[in-house]
Amino acid sequence: MADIVELEINKKNRLVYFSRYRWVAHIFYWIWVLLVGTVFAVKVPLTPWVLFNHFFLDIIIIALLCYTYCLYLIPYFFKRNKNFAFWSIVIACYFLFPALDVLYNKLFVRLSEPIPKDASFLGLYTRNLSGYLLNFLIFSMMLFFMEKNEEGHTESEMEKEQLEIEQVKLEMLKTNISPDFLMRSLAQLKQSATNMMDNTSDAILTFSDLLRYRLYSKSKESTKLIEELDALHSFIRFIDLNRHINNLTIDLQIQGDPSNKSVAPLALVNIMEPFCKVQSNYPLSLNMVLLIDDHYLSLEMEYSLRANPILLSDLQEYGDNYNQLYGSSVKFHFENCEENKCIISLTLPVTLNA
């Protein structure tokens, strides 16, 4: 797996100067070389033969240097922090390629103004060094601006991907249903149907309403408080229909007007799930008092059993999730009392509907 990732990184680094239409910049660069080095320089009429020798053949060695630099030296040495090897090879190439160019031109290139036979190798080589330096600096500047453009594009992509990841994460937190609760609930429904109990159809419809509300709320930033309370009542009714199995009785008291208010989706529904995991052979109670005002919703819960490690872990996860979703505006606290009870308090911000 690591090798595959490294290959993909190498491919991206190697072709970064040609992706996203950057190859157009290379075309403009060589057109500039054509104009400066051939069209404006030669003193004879431009013919295919002149273009072939003065441009295509004449630039092969320097083009080889430029693309060895950007396709091999930068991705495999410079971007891997092999700085000493990188600069050593670059300097060696800078002095080697002009020498190869002198030999190559004498053997293969036929210029309209031939190089005098008595021209010394050292003189031609010195002239090539300055020409190579100028072209290499201009080519490197072009690559530099491409690199900066790629950095900006990469940062923009990373920010976009991060936002998408955060959005998916938030939706998962809001709609996260405990697999244990789901399997336990389905098992209860199956047992009720097998025993042909009178409340089976009512339990199935109530559970369906609860799941439907989860799906409906997953992509919403907020939900109407009345709808959230309806879902909470459905949840409580589902638990009550299976009281013979879970031995849990829930008493909910609501004080305040829930109309024209919105709250974090599934905040009240999700906090109920941890209590459905607890199995008891004797009756348990969960007393809930919900206070609603124009700015906050306060929920006080008293559970008639000292919370076990699983319940404590689920409550901690609930608090962490909603703090991550809505920040410090969510106040969540639970206290595992020495007596047989657990106290939970929750405060959520409430927004007024337009």
C-alpha positions as CSV (number, residue, x, y, z in Angstrom):
1,M,0.0,0.0,0.0
2,A,2.8,2.4,0.9
3,D,4.5,1.7,-2.5
4,I,1.3,2.5,-4.3
5,V,0.9,5.8,-2.5
6,E,4.5,6.7,-3.2
7,L,4.0,5.9,-6.9
8,E,1.0,8.2,-7.0
9,I,2.9,11.0,-5.2
10,N,5.8,10.6,-7.6
11,K,3.5,10.7,-10.6
12,K,1.8,13.9,-9.3
13,N,5.2,15.6,-8.6
14,R,6.6,14.6,-11.9
15,L,3.7,15.9,-14.0
16,V,2.7,18.9,-11.9
17,Y,4.2,21.3,-14.5
18,F,2.0,19.9,-17.2
19,S,-1.3,19.4,-15.4
20,R,-4.2,21.8,-15.4
21,Y,-3.3,23.2,-18.8
22,R,0.2,24.2,-17.7
23,W,1.5,22.6,-20.8
24,V,0.2,25.8,-22.6
25,A,2.9,27.7,-20.7
26,H,5.5,25.4,-22.2
27,I,4.2,26.0,-25.7
28,F,4.4,29.8,-25.1
29,Y,7.9,29.4,-23.8
30,W,9.2,27.6,-26.8
31,I,7.4,30.0,-29.1
32,W,9.3,32.8,-27.3
33,V,12.5,30.9,-28.0
34,L,11.5,30.5,-31.6
35,L,10.9,34.2,-32.0
36,V,14.0,35.4,-30.2
37,G,16.5,32.7,-31.3
38,T,15.3,32.2,-34.8
39,V,12.8,34.5,-36.3
40,F,14.5,37.7,-35.1
41,A,18.0,36.4,-35.2
42,V,18.6,34.7,-38.6
43,K,19.4,37.0,-41.5
44,V,18.2,34.7,-44.3
45,P,14.6,34.0,-45.4
46,L,12.7,31.6,-43.1
47,T,12.4,28.3,-44.8
48,P,11.5,24.8,-43.4
49,W,15.2,23.9,-43.6
50,V,16.2,27.0,-41.6
51,L,13.5,26.4,-39.0
52,F,14.5,22.8,-38.8
53,N,18.2,23.5,-38.1
54,H,18.0,26.9,-36.3
55,F,15.1,25.8,-34.0
56,F,14.2,22.2,-33.8
57,L,17.7,20.8,-33.9
58,D,19.4,23.7,-32.2
59,I,17.2,23.4,-29.0
60,I,17.3,19.7,-28.5
61,I,20.2,19.7,-25.9
62,I,18.9,22.6,-23.9
63,A,15.3,21.2,-24.0
64,L,16.8,17.9,-22.7
65,L,18.4,19.8,-19.8
66,C,15.2,21.7,-18.9
67,Y,13.0,18.6,-18.9
68,T,15.6,16.5,-17.1
69,Y,15.5,19.2,-14.5
70,C,11.7,19.4,-14.1
71,L,10.7,15.8,-14.7
72,Y,13.5,14.1,-12.8
73,L,15.7,16.2,-10.6
74,I,12.9,18.2,-8.9
75,P,10.5,15.4,-8.1
76,Y,13.1,12.7,-7.2
77,F,15.7,14.8,-5.5
78,F,14.6,18.4,-4.5
79,K,11.1,17.4,-3.3
80,R,12.6,14.5,-1.3
81,N,14.9,16.8,0.5
82,K,18.0,15.4,-1.2
83,N,19.4,18.9,-1.5
84,F,23.1,18.1,-1.8
85,A,22.5,15.5,-4.5
86,F,20.1,17.9,-6.3
87,W,22.4,20.9,-6.5
88,S,25.4,18.7,-7.3
89,I,23.6,17.2,-10.3
90,V,22.1,20.6,-11.4
91,I,25.6,22.2,-11.4
92,A,27.2,19.2,-13.2
93,C,24.4,19.3,-15.8
94,Y,24.9,23.0,-16.3
95,F,28.5,22.6,-17.2
96,L,28.1,19.3,-19.1
97,F,25.2,20.1,-21.4
98,P,26.7,23.2,-23.0
99,A,29.8,21.1,-23.9
100,L,27.5,18.4,-25.4
101,D,25.7,21.1,-27.3
102,V,29.0,22.4,-28.9
103,L,29.8,18.8,-30.1
104,Y,26.3,18.2,-31.2
105,N,26.0,21.4,-33.2
106,K,29.3,20.6,-35.0
107,L,28.1,17.2,-36.0
108,F,24.4,17.5,-36.8
109,V,23.2,21.2,-37.0
110,R,23.6,23.1,-40.3
111,L,23.2,26.8,-39.6
112,S,22.7,29.4,-42.3
113,E,25.8,31.1,-40.9
114,P,28.1,28.1,-40.3
115,I,30.4,28.1,-37.4
116,P,34.0,28.9,-38.5
117,K,36.1,25.8,-38.5
118,D,38.9,27.6,-36.6
119,A,36.5,28.6,-33.8
120,S,37.9,27.2,-30.6
121,F,35.9,24.8,-28.5
122,L,36.5,26.9,-25.4
123,G,35.1,30.1,-27.1
124,L,32.0,28.3,-28.3
125,Y,31.6,26.6,-24.9
126,T,31.8,29.9,-23.0
127,R,29.2,31.5,-25.2
128,N,26.9,28.5,-24.7
129,L,27.3,28.8,-20.9
130,S,25.8,32.3,-20.9
131,G,23.0,31.3,-23.3
132,Y,22.2,28.2,-21.2
133,L,22.2,30.2,-18.0
134,L,19.7,32.8,-19.4
135,N,17.3,30.2,-20.8
136,F,17.6,28.0,-17.7
137,L,16.8,31.0,-15.4
138,I,13.7,31.9,-17.5
139,F,12.6,28.3,-17.6
140,S,13.0,28.0,-13.8
141,M,11.0,31.2,-13.2
142,M,8.2,29.7,-15.2
143,L,8.3,26.5,-13.2
144,F,8.4,28.6,-10.0
145,F,5.2,30.4,-10.8
146,M,3.6,27.0,-11.8
147,E,4.7,25.6,-8.4
148,K,3.1,28.6,-6.5
149,N,-0.1,28.1,-8.5
150,E,-0.1,24.4,-7.6
151,E,0.3,25.2,-4.0
152,G,-2.6,27.6,-4.0
153,H,-4.7,25.0,-5.9
154,T,-3.7,22.3,-3.5
155,E,-4.6,24.4,-0.5
156,S,-8.0,25.2,-2.0
157,E,-8.6,21.5,-2.7
158,M,-7.6,20.6,0.8
159,E,-9.9,23.2,2.3
160,K,-12.7,22.0,0.2
161,E,-12.1,18.3,1.0
162,Q,-11.8,19.2,4.7
163,L,-15.1,21.0,4.6
164,E,-16.7,18.0,2.9
165,I,-15.1,15.6,5.5
166,E,-16.4,17.8,8.3
167,Q,-19.9,17.9,6.8
168,V,-20.0,14.1,6.4
169,K,-18.7,13.8,9.9
170,L,-21.4,16.1,11.3
171,E,-24.1,14.2,9.5
172,M,-22.7,10.9,10.8
173,L,-22.7,12.4,14.3
174,K,-26.3,13.6,14.0
175,T,-27.7,10.4,12.5
176,N,-25.4,8.0,14.4
177,I,-27.6,5.2,15.6
178,S,-26.1,2.6,18.0
179,P,-25.9,-0.8,16.3
180,D,-26.5,-2.4,19.6
181,F,-29.7,-0.4,20.1
182,L,-30.8,-1.1,16.5
183,M,-30.2,-4.9,16.8
184,R,-31.8,-5.0,20.2
185,S,-34.9,-3.2,19.0
186,L,-35.3,-5.4,15.9
187,A,-34.9,-8.5,18.2
188,Q,-37.7,-7.1,20.4
189,L,-39.9,-6.5,17.4
190,K,-39.2,-10.0,16.2
191,Q,-40.0,-11.5,19.6
192,S,-43.3,-9.5,19.8
193,A,-44.3,-10.7,16.3
194,T,-43.4,-14.3,17.2
195,N,-45.5,-14.2,20.3
196,M,-48.3,-12.4,18.4
197,M,-48.6,-9.7,21.1
198,D,-51.3,-7.1,20.6
199,N,-48.9,-4.1,20.5
200,T,-46.6,-5.5,17.8
201,S,-48.0,-3.4,15.0
202,D,-48.0,-0.3,17.1
203,A,-44.3,-0.9,18.1
204,I,-43.3,-1.5,14.4
205,L,-45.0,1.8,13.3
206,T,-43.5,3.7,16.2
207,F,-40.0,2.4,15.4
208,S,-40.5,3.2,11.7
209,D,-41.5,6.8,12.6
210,L,-38.3,7.1,14.7
211,L,-36.0,5.8,11.9
212,R,-37.8,8.0,9.3
213,Y,-37.2,11.1,11.4
214,R,-33.5,10.2,11.6
215,L,-33.2,10.1,7.9
216,Y,-35.2,13.3,7.5
217,S,-33.0,15.2,9.9
218,K,-29.6,14.1,8.8
219,S,-28.8,16.9,6.5
220,K,-30.5,19.7,8.4
221,E,-28.6,22.3,10.5
222,S,-31.5,22.6,12.9
223,T,-35.0,21.1,13.3
224,K,-38.2,22.4,14.7
225,L,-38.5,21.8,18.4
226,I,-42.0,20.5,18.0
227,E,-40.8,17.8,15.5
228,E,-37.9,16.9,17.8
229,L,-40.4,16.5,20.7
230,D,-42.7,14.4,18.6
231,A,-39.8,12.1,17.8
232,L,-38.9,12.0,21.5
233,H,-42.4,11.0,22.4
234,S,-42.3,8.3,19.7
235,F,-39.1,7.0,21.3
236,I,-40.6,7.0,24.7
237,R,-43.7,5.2,23.4
238,F,-41.5,2.5,21.7
239,I,-39.7,1.9,25.0
240,D,-43.0,1.8,26.9
241,L,-44.4,-0.8,24.4
242,N,-41.4,-3.0,25.2
243,R,-41.5,-2.4,29.0
244,H,-42.0,-6.1,29.6
245,I,-38.5,-6.6,28.2
246,N,-36.5,-3.5,29.2
247,N,-38.2,-2.8,32.6
248,L,-37.8,0.9,32.0
249,T,-40.4,3.5,32.7
250,I,-39.9,7.0,31.4
251,D,-41.7,10.1,32.7
252,L,-41.3,13.3,30.7
253,Q,-42.5,16.7,31.9
254,I,-42.3,19.7,29.6
255,Q,-42.4,23.3,30.8
256,G,-42.4,26.1,28.3
257,D,-43.7,26.8,24.8
258,P,-42.0,24.7,22.0
259,S,-43.7,26.5,19.1
260,N,-41.7,28.6,16.7
261,K,-38.4,27.3,18.0
262,S,-35.6,25.2,16.5
263,V,-33.0,23.0,18.1
264,A,-30.0,20.8,17.2
265,P,-31.3,17.8,15.2
266,L,-31.7,14.5,17.2
267,A,-30.2,16.0,20.4
268,L,-33.1,14.8,22.5
269,V,-33.5,11.5,20.6
270,N,-29.9,10.5,20.7
271,I,-29.6,11.0,24.5
272,M,-32.2,8.3,25.0
273,E,-30.4,5.5,23.2
274,P,-27.8,4.8,25.9
275,F,-30.5,3.9,28.5
276,C,-32.0,1.3,26.2
277,K,-28.9,-0.8,26.3
278,V,-29.2,-1.4,30.1
279,Q,-30.7,-4.8,30.9
280,S,-32.3,-5.1,34.3
281,N,-34.4,-7.8,36.1
282,Y,-36.2,-5.2,38.2
283,P,-38.1,-2.0,37.3
284,L,-36.1,1.1,36.5
285,S,-37.2,4.7,36.0
286,L,-36.0,7.7,34.0
287,N,-37.5,11.0,35.1
288,M,-37.0,13.8,32.6
289,V,-37.8,17.5,33.1
290,L,-37.6,19.7,30.0
291,L,-37.5,23.5,30.5
292,I,-37.9,25.7,27.4
293,D,-37.3,29.4,27.1
294,D,-36.6,31.7,24.2
295,H,-32.8,31.1,24.1
296,Y,-32.0,27.8,25.8
297,L,-33.5,24.3,26.3
298,S,-32.6,22.6,29.6
299,L,-33.1,19.0,30.2
300,E,-32.6,17.4,33.7
301,M,-32.6,13.6,33.9
302,E,-32.6,11.3,36.9
303,Y,-31.9,7.6,36.3
304,S,-32.7,5.2,39.1
305,L,-29.6,3.2,38.7
306,R,-25.9,3.9,39.2
307,A,-24.5,4.1,35.6
308,N,-22.3,1.2,34.5
309,P,-19.1,1.8,32.5
310,I,-20.9,1.2,29.2
311,L,-23.6,3.9,30.0
312,L,-20.9,6.3,31.2
313,S,-19.0,5.8,28.0
314,D,-22.0,6.4,25.8
315,L,-22.9,9.5,27.7
316,Q,-19.4,10.8,27.3
317,E,-19.5,10.1,23.6
318,Y,-22.8,11.9,23.3
319,G,-21.4,15.0,25.1
320,D,-18.3,15.0,22.9
321,N,-20.3,14.7,19.7
322,Y,-22.6,17.6,20.4
323,N,-19.8,19.7,21.7
324,Q,-18.0,19.0,18.4
325,L,-21.1,19.9,16.4
326,Y,-22.1,23.1,18.2
327,G,-19.1,24.1,20.4
328,S,-19.3,25.6,23.8
329,S,-23.0,26.6,23.4
330,V,-23.8,23.0,24.4
331,K,-23.6,22.3,28.2
332,F,-23.6,18.6,29.1
333,H,-22.9,17.1,32.5
334,F,-23.6,13.9,34.2
335,E,-22.9,12.7,37.7
336,N,-22.8,9.1,38.8
337,C,-24.1,9.5,42.4
338,E,-23.1,7.2,45.2
339,E,-26.7,6.2,45.6
340,N,-28.6,4.2,43.1
341,K,-29.1,7.0,40.6
342,C,-27.4,9.0,37.9
343,I,-28.0,12.7,37.3
344,I,-27.7,14.1,33.7
345,S,-28.1,17.7,32.7
346,L,-28.2,19.1,29.2
347,T,-28.4,22.7,27.9
348,L,-28.9,23.4,24.2
349,P,-29.2,26.7,22.4
350,V,-32.7,27.4,20.9
351,T,-33.3,29.6,17.9
352,L,-36.5,31.3,17.0
353,N,-38.1,30.5,13.7
354,A,-38.5,33.3,11.2
